[in-house]
Amino acid sequence: MHYVAPHWLPGGNLQTIWPALWSRRGPGRPPQYRRERWTTPDGDFIDVDFLIGPDNSARVPPTGRGWLVLFHGLEGSSRSHYAEAFAHWAGDHGLQFVVPHFRGCSGELNLGPRAYHSGDFAEIDWILARLSERASGAPLRVVGVSLGGNALMRWAGETGDGAARRVASIASISAPLDLAAGGEAIGRGFNRQVYNRMFLQSMKPKALAKLAQHPGLFDRQRLMAARDLYEFDDVFTAPLHGFRNTDDYWSRASSKPVLRHVRVPALVLNARNDPFVPASCLPVAGEVSSSVRLLQPAEGGHVGFPAGRAPGHVRWLPQVVGHWLLNPD
């Protein structure tokens, strides 16, 4: 499970940006999906993508190895670089591969006033309950990436012993386990100028569309004035999801405080040069339960971990994380 970054791609920012834009995700054409729309308990919907096999149907595991479920990151989807890399790996290993989209992330705005957030463990619980029933006893292995990783680990900590009734193993990749530390890091310097702008360019139009759906939902002028995720979360994410403000949201939604309550085999992977997640805030052995395996390589960036010669590939992640999910130690 040792990771060594390519010599031609030094530093956390390059190891974050390059893999997302240019590294290879797998052999051949991009994965093909079949989409299902699920009605949520509150009358909204989410879209769930299932990997399609050569016969144009969702892959059914021929060996009984089970299902691999991936929860994407902030503004991610089944077309994110990491999702496509895991799709290739799952198909090669006889696993049904599923990407549930958080509300509003599938390309169509959801109906209700709420969207999604970093601690959305109730939504994770509902999705996994439905997939567990659908799998008919086949094991579920679950990976969460960045925001999805924090929400997944929050679910595992909140659920405790009950998590093992739904899933066989879980893994988080580059999760901002301490949201306040991550928010502070992304709000300064290079991060503020590049990553903040990138996220807000996607999130602000969605929020304005949500305001058009539900007039009076929030203060439009405050939203337009937001220049970082802290300010955006203060006017949109926090109040729409039952939090007082950004500080309350980041405190109550962080998964780091509940890692000691995780009772299902769990891998927590964070690069120590992640631009979004400072190494100083990462958990240590005494802060997690015996079910949690911490993996903190020196390099890798944020959901990067590129490998190979230029332009490189992002297959290290699914190979290592996928193998661990199948054979947790």
C-alpha positions as CSV (number, residue, x, y, z in Angstrom):
1,M,0.0,0.0,0.0
2,H,3.1,2.2,-0.3
3,Y,2.7,5.2,-2.6
4,V,5.5,7.0,-4.4
5,A,4.6,10.0,-6.6
6,P,6.1,10.3,-10.2
7,H,9.2,12.4,-10.2
8,W,7.8,14.5,-13.0
9,L,4.7,15.6,-10.9
10,P,6.0,17.1,-7.7
11,G,3.9,18.8,-5.0
12,G,0.4,18.5,-3.7
13,N,-1.2,21.0,-6.1
14,L,0.2,19.3,-9.3
15,Q,-0.7,15.9,-7.9
16,T,-4.3,17.2,-7.4
17,I,-4.9,19.1,-10.6
18,W,-3.1,17.0,-13.2
19,P,-4.8,13.7,-12.5
20,A,-8.2,15.2,-12.6
21,L,-7.6,16.8,-16.0
22,W,-5.2,14.7,-18.0
23,S,-4.2,11.4,-16.4
24,R,-5.6,8.2,-17.9
25,R,-8.5,6.6,-16.0
26,G,-8.5,3.2,-17.5
27,P,-8.1,1.2,-20.7
28,G,-10.5,1.6,-23.6
29,R,-13.5,3.8,-23.8
30,P,-15.1,5.5,-20.8
31,P,-17.4,3.4,-18.6
32,Q,-21.0,3.3,-19.6
33,Y,-23.8,3.6,-17.1
34,R,-27.5,2.8,-16.8
35,R,-29.3,5.5,-14.7
36,E,-32.1,5.0,-12.3
37,R,-34.1,7.7,-10.6
38,W,-35.0,7.1,-7.0
39,T,-37.7,9.0,-5.1
40,T,-36.4,10.0,-1.7
41,P,-38.4,9.7,1.5
42,D,-39.2,13.5,1.5
43,G,-40.5,13.4,-2.1
44,D,-37.4,14.6,-3.9
45,F,-35.2,12.4,-6.1
46,I,-31.6,11.3,-6.6
47,D,-30.1,9.7,-9.7
48,V,-28.1,6.4,-9.3
49,D,-25.7,5.2,-12.0
50,F,-25.0,1.4,-12.5
51,L,-22.0,0.3,-14.6
52,I,-23.2,-1.4,-17.8
53,G,-21.6,-4.6,-19.0
54,P,-20.9,-5.7,-22.6
55,D,-24.5,-7.0,-23.0
56,N,-25.8,-3.5,-22.3
57,S,-27.2,-4.4,-18.9
58,A,-26.1,-3.6,-15.4
59,R,-23.2,-5.9,-14.4
60,V,-24.3,-8.7,-12.1
61,P,-21.4,-10.1,-10.2
62,P,-20.9,-13.6,-11.6
63,T,-18.6,-14.7,-8.7
64,G,-20.6,-13.5,-5.8
65,R,-17.9,-10.9,-4.9
66,G,-20.6,-8.3,-4.4
67,W,-21.1,-4.6,-5.1
68,L,-18.8,-1.6,-5.0
69,V,-20.6,1.6,-4.1
70,L,-18.9,5.0,-4.6
71,F,-20.0,8.3,-3.0
72,H,-18.5,11.2,-4.9
73,G,-16.9,14.4,-3.7
74,L,-18.0,18.1,-3.8
75,E,-19.7,18.8,-7.2
76,G,-18.5,15.3,-8.4
77,S,-20.4,12.7,-10.4
78,S,-20.0,9.3,-12.0
79,R,-17.9,11.1,-14.6
80,S,-15.3,12.3,-12.1
81,H,-11.8,10.9,-12.8
82,Y,-11.8,8.8,-9.7
83,A,-15.3,7.4,-10.3
84,E,-14.3,6.2,-13.8
85,A,-11.1,4.7,-12.5
86,F,-13.0,2.7,-9.9
87,A,-15.6,1.7,-12.5
88,H,-12.9,0.1,-14.7
89,W,-11.4,-1.7,-11.7
90,A,-14.8,-2.9,-10.5
91,G,-15.7,-4.3,-14.0
92,D,-12.4,-6.1,-14.2
93,H,-13.0,-7.7,-10.8
94,G,-16.5,-8.9,-11.3
95,L,-18.2,-6.3,-9.0
96,Q,-21.4,-4.5,-9.6
97,F,-20.4,-0.8,-9.5
98,V,-22.8,1.9,-8.4
99,V,-22.5,5.7,-8.1
100,P,-25.4,7.4,-6.2
101,H,-25.4,11.1,-6.9
102,F,-26.0,13.6,-4.2
103,R,-28.9,15.8,-4.8
104,G,-28.3,18.2,-7.7
105,C,-25.1,16.5,-8.9
106,S,-26.4,14.3,-11.7
107,G,-26.9,17.1,-14.2
108,E,-30.4,18.0,-13.2
109,L,-31.5,20.2,-10.3
110,N,-33.4,18.4,-7.5
111,L,-36.9,19.5,-6.5
112,G,-36.7,20.4,-2.8
113,P,-35.1,23.4,-1.1
114,R,-32.2,21.3,0.3
115,A,-29.2,20.1,-1.6
116,Y,-26.4,18.1,0.0
117,H,-23.6,18.6,2.6
118,S,-20.5,17.0,4.0
119,G,-22.2,15.4,7.0
120,D,-25.3,14.0,5.2
121,F,-25.2,10.6,6.9
122,A,-29.0,10.2,6.9
123,E,-28.9,10.3,3.1
124,I,-26.1,7.8,3.1
125,D,-28.0,5.5,5.4
126,W,-31.1,5.6,3.2
127,I,-29.1,4.9,0.1
128,L,-27.2,2.0,1.6
129,A,-30.3,0.5,3.1
130,R,-31.9,0.4,-0.4
131,L,-28.8,-0.9,-2.1
132,S,-28.4,-3.6,0.6
133,E,-31.9,-4.8,0.0
134,R,-31.2,-4.7,-3.8
135,A,-28.0,-6.7,-3.4
136,S,-30.0,-9.6,-1.8
137,G,-27.2,-10.7,0.5
138,A,-24.2,-9.9,-1.7
139,P,-21.7,-7.9,0.2
140,L,-21.5,-4.1,-0.2
141,R,-18.1,-2.5,-0.2
142,V,-18.3,1.3,-0.1
143,V,-15.8,4.0,-0.9
144,G,-16.4,7.7,-0.2
145,V,-14.3,10.4,-1.9
146,S,-13.5,13.8,-0.3
147,L,-16.9,15.2,0.8
148,G,-18.5,11.7,0.2
149,G,-15.7,10.2,2.3
150,N,-16.5,12.5,5.3
151,A,-20.2,11.8,5.0
152,L,-19.5,8.0,4.8
153,M,-17.3,8.0,7.9
154,R,-19.8,10.1,9.7
155,W,-22.4,7.5,8.9
156,A,-20.2,4.7,10.1
157,G,-19.4,6.5,13.4
158,E,-23.1,7.5,14.0
159,T,-24.3,4.0,13.1
160,G,-21.8,2.1,15.2
161,D,-22.5,-1.7,15.4
162,G,-25.3,-1.3,12.9
163,A,-23.0,-0.5,10.0
164,A,-21.9,-4.1,9.7
165,R,-25.4,-5.1,9.0
166,R,-25.4,-3.1,5.8
167,V,-21.8,-3.2,4.5
168,A,-18.7,-5.5,4.6
169,S,-16.1,-2.7,4.5
170,I,-15.7,1.0,3.8
171,A,-12.9,3.4,2.7
172,S,-12.6,7.1,2.6
173,I,-10.2,8.9,0.2
174,S,-8.9,12.4,0.9
175,A,-11.9,13.1,3.2
176,P,-11.8,16.5,5.1
177,L,-12.3,14.8,8.4
178,D,-12.0,18.1,10.2
179,L,-14.1,20.5,8.2
180,A,-12.9,23.6,9.9
181,A,-9.3,22.8,9.3
182,G,-10.0,22.0,5.7
183,G,-12.1,25.1,5.2
184,E,-9.4,27.3,6.6
185,A,-6.8,25.7,4.3
186,I,-8.9,26.1,1.1
187,G,-9.7,29.7,2.0
188,R,-6.2,31.1,1.9
189,G,-3.4,31.7,-0.7
190,F,-3.3,29.7,-3.8
191,N,-6.2,27.5,-2.7
192,R,-8.4,30.6,-2.4
193,Q,-7.5,31.8,-5.8
194,V,-7.8,28.5,-7.6
195,Y,-9.9,25.9,-5.8
196,N,-12.4,28.3,-4.2
197,R,-13.1,29.9,-7.5
198,M,-13.5,26.5,-9.2
199,F,-16.1,25.3,-6.7
200,L,-18.0,28.5,-6.5
201,Q,-18.3,28.7,-10.3
202,S,-20.3,25.6,-10.1
203,M,-22.1,26.0,-6.8
204,K,-23.3,29.6,-7.1
205,P,-25.4,29.0,-10.3
206,K,-26.9,25.9,-8.7
207,A,-27.8,27.9,-5.6
208,L,-29.4,30.7,-7.8
209,A,-31.4,28.0,-9.6
210,K,-32.5,26.7,-6.3
211,L,-33.6,30.3,-5.3
212,A,-35.6,30.5,-8.5
213,Q,-37.4,27.3,-7.5
214,H,-38.0,28.5,-4.0
215,P,-38.2,32.3,-3.8
216,G,-37.0,33.8,-0.5
217,L,-35.0,30.7,0.4
218,F,-31.9,32.8,1.1
219,D,-30.4,36.3,0.6
220,R,-29.3,36.6,-3.0
221,Q,-27.0,39.5,-2.4
222,R,-25.1,37.7,0.3
223,L,-24.7,34.7,-1.9
224,M,-23.3,36.8,-4.8
225,A,-20.9,38.5,-2.4
226,A,-19.5,35.2,-1.1
227,R,-15.9,34.8,-2.0
228,D,-15.0,31.5,-0.4
229,L,-16.7,28.3,0.9
230,Y,-17.0,29.7,4.4
231,E,-19.2,32.6,3.2
232,F,-21.1,30.3,0.8
233,D,-21.8,27.8,3.4
234,D,-22.9,30.5,5.8
235,V,-25.7,31.8,3.5
236,F,-26.6,28.5,1.7
237,T,-25.4,25.2,2.9
238,A,-25.6,25.7,6.7
239,P,-29.1,27.2,7.0
240,L,-30.7,25.0,4.3
241,H,-29.6,21.8,6.2
242,G,-30.5,22.7,9.8
243,F,-27.2,24.3,11.0
244,R,-27.0,27.7,12.6
245,N,-24.0,28.9,10.6
246,T,-20.8,27.7,8.9
247,D,-19.0,27.1,12.2
248,D,-21.9,25.0,13.5
249,Y,-22.1,23.1,10.3
250,W,-18.4,22.4,10.1
251,S,-18.3,21.3,13.7
252,R,-21.3,19.0,13.7
253,A,-20.7,17.5,10.3
254,S,-17.0,16.6,10.7
255,S,-16.3,12.9,11.0
256,K,-13.1,13.0,12.9
257,P,-14.8,13.1,16.4
258,V,-16.8,9.9,15.6
259,L,-14.0,7.8,14.2
260,R,-13.6,6.1,17.6
261,H,-17.1,4.7,17.2
262,V,-16.6,3.0,13.9
263,R,-17.3,-0.7,14.2
264,V,-16.9,-1.9,10.6
265,P,-13.6,-2.4,8.8
266,A,-12.6,1.0,7.5
267,L,-9.6,2.4,5.6
268,V,-9.0,6.1,5.9
269,L,-6.6,7.4,3.2
270,N,-5.2,10.9,3.3
271,A,-2.0,12.3,1.6
272,R,0.0,14.5,3.9
273,N,0.5,17.0,1.2
274,D,-3.2,17.4,0.4
275,P,-3.8,21.1,-0.3
276,F,-7.3,20.9,1.2
277,V,-6.6,18.8,4.3
278,P,-3.7,19.9,6.4
279,A,-1.5,17.0,7.8
280,S,-1.7,18.6,11.2
281,C,-5.5,17.8,11.4
282,L,-5.3,14.2,10.4
283,P,-6.3,11.6,13.0
284,V,-3.8,9.5,14.9
285,A,-4.1,6.0,16.1
286,G,-5.4,7.0,19.5
287,E,-8.3,8.9,18.0
288,V,-9.9,6.0,16.0
289,S,-11.3,2.7,16.8
290,S,-9.5,-0.6,16.3
291,S,-11.7,-1.1,13.1
292,V,-10.0,1.9,11.4
293,R,-6.8,1.6,9.4
294,L,-5.1,4.9,8.8
295,L,-3.0,5.3,5.7
296,Q,-1.2,8.6,5.3
297,P,1.4,8.7,2.6
298,A,3.7,11.7,2.3
299,E,2.4,12.5,-1.2
300,G,-0.6,12.1,-3.4
301,G,-2.4,15.4,-3.3
302,H,-6.2,15.6,-3.1
303,V,-7.8,12.6,-4.7
304,G,-4.8,12.4,-7.0
305,F,-2.3,9.7,-6.4
306,P,-1.1,9.7,-10.0
307,A,1.3,7.0,-11.2
308,G,3.3,6.0,-14.3
309,R,5.0,8.0,-17.0
310,A,3.5,11.2,-18.4
311,P,0.6,11.8,-18.7
312,G,0.2,9.2,-16.0
313,H,-2.8,7.3,-14.8
314,V,-5.0,7.2,-11.6
315,R,-5.3,3.4,-11.3
316,W,-3.2,3.3,-8.0
317,L,-6.3,4.4,-6.0
318,P,-8.7,1.7,-7.1
319,Q,-6.0,-1.0,-7.1
320,V,-5.0,-0.3,-3.5
321,V,-8.3,0.8,-2.1
322,G,-10.3,-1.8,-4.0
323,H,-7.9,-4.6,-2.9
324,W,-8.2,-3.5,0.7
325,L,-12.0,-3.4,0.6
326,L,-12.0,-7.0,-0.7
327,N,-9.5,-8.1,1.9
328,P,-9.5,-5.7,4.9
329,D,-6.7,-6.3,7.3
